[in-house]
Structure formats: C-alpha cells, structure tokens
Amino acid sequence: MALANYTDLKSTIASYLARTDLTSMIPNFIQLAEIRLRRDIRMSEMLVNTALTPSSGVVTLPADFLEMRSIYFNSNPLTTLEYQSPDLFSRNGWNSTSGTSVYFTIIANTIHFSPDPDSTDTVQMLYYAKPAYLSDTNLTNVWTDNCMDAILYASLGEAEPYLLNDARIATWAALYDRSIGAITKSNDGKKYPNIELAVTAR
C-alpha cells in the first residue's frame, strides 16, 4: 500500500495496531506525534526566509516561528545581530538608546533589538517554521513528504499508552530514534556538503 499522505498514514496506523475501533483516536495520536516532531527535528525543508519591519525596536515573530537560524539588518553594509539572553539584554541598558542595533533577544512572541534601530531598514530572518498540522483538509506537510517513517513510529508510540500496551512502546521508540538519527545525519550533510574545496592559484 502506498504511504504518501494523511489518509494513508491513518490507515497504516490502524493496520499496525490491528484495530478497527480507533477511527476517532488516530488523528489525536498523529497530532501528538507532530508536536513531538516539532521538538525533535530541524531540517532544511522547514526553513523560511522573511523580512520584518521593526517598530520601536520590536517585531512580532511569525505565527509559525519555531527556531531562529540567522538574522540581520538589511543595512549598508549588512548588520549581523548577536543573540543575548533576555536577562542579559535587559541588564545592558542599551535597549533604552537608539543607534545601530548590535544585539537581539526573544521574549514571548517578539524580537527586541538593542540599541533600538534608528533607521527604516528591514530585518531579514531565516527561521525554522512549524509545519501545519495534518488533517482531512491538509493531507501532506513536511513530515509526510520527508520523514513518513518518523511520524508513523511517533504516532504508534503515542497510541500504545492509550491501548495499555506498554510492551510495544520500546519497539516504536527504538524505530523512532533510528529514523530521527538518519534524518539528522541527512540534514547535516545538506548543511556541510562532503566535497573538497578547490584552491585556485593566483
């Protein structure tokens, strides 16, 4: 049987569990698995590039923001920003002044810059985005397109406590961990290609 989308995933989970009475619960197992995958996986397919305009030194994070990869001001020259923890950011006192921003921090769903930017330059941000949850109206996402094995094993792992079948939890956990390891290794290969650098003599 093909395993390409949400409908296939639900059917496969039911087959693995050998149950026909879980129609209403399987979507819950899948959503719990997606929450887990959001915590455990960072892959290039999740990256989104966006431009934001600060107001009084603050911008609101995109609704699907998960984790920062890089951030800089589109100034001339480009200004790369350095992250500070919220407590250090507040103690340094720069956030009450204006000028060329050097630092940023994240508080709740907002990014704060220090000093407050004194120009209209936009902020360019590369970040990992949360994939939209699977549903009967959203049949595919990053998980189904790139790591169907991980979401399958995670879903099965979420099902076993509900079924009071603790003996199978370790099996699905081991298969899930193996798939996460393979995904991480593959994505690291994309970030750091295994190629030799050529040196050109001048």
Buried (B, 14 or more C-beta within 10 A) or exposed (E): EEEEBBEBBBBBBBEBBEBEEBEEBBBBBBBBBBBBBBEBBBBEBBBBEBEBEBEEBEBEBBEEBBEBBEBBBEBEEEBEBEEBEEEEBBEBEBBEEBEEBBBBBBEEEEBBBBBBBEBEBBBBBEBBBBBEBBEEEEBBBBBBEBBBBBBBBBBBBBBBEEEEEEEBBEEBBEBBEEBBEEBBEEBEEEEEEEEEEEEEEE
